[in-house]
Amino acid sequence: MTARPRLRLFHGGVAGLQRGDMILPAVAVNKVHEPGPHQQHYDPHRVYVTELRWYAQLFAHGQHGDVYRVRPVGVRLPDRDCRQSWVCQGAVVLDVVARHPVEAPERLKRLGLVLR
């Protein structure tokens, strides 16, 4: 039996976190936002992580934040709004991938998916 490759997971959010910091759910840090049209199942009691660096970058851009490589904490469940993304109880910052300001990828701007 071969081992599955470890996923590289990202989170785009609040600026200024460092390696080892814990990312908490939006309600725990008073950062709840109105879900966008593509977030029908948004749960502010969960932390969102994704394999897609560009997707994390989109959320970082919308919050004038940073992109982090993370390790999920607790049970990881599929995000019902986005493939290759999950929800969990929290996440530990492993590395800072991109600091604020984070440019939204051009393809997202063309698609009109940039969060405001």
Secondary structure, DSSP 8 states (H G I E B T S, - for coil): --------EEEEESTT--TT-EE--GGGGT------TT-TT--TTSEEEES-HHHHHHHHHHTT-EEEEEEEES--EE-TTSTTEEEESEEEEEEEEE-SS----HHHHHHT----
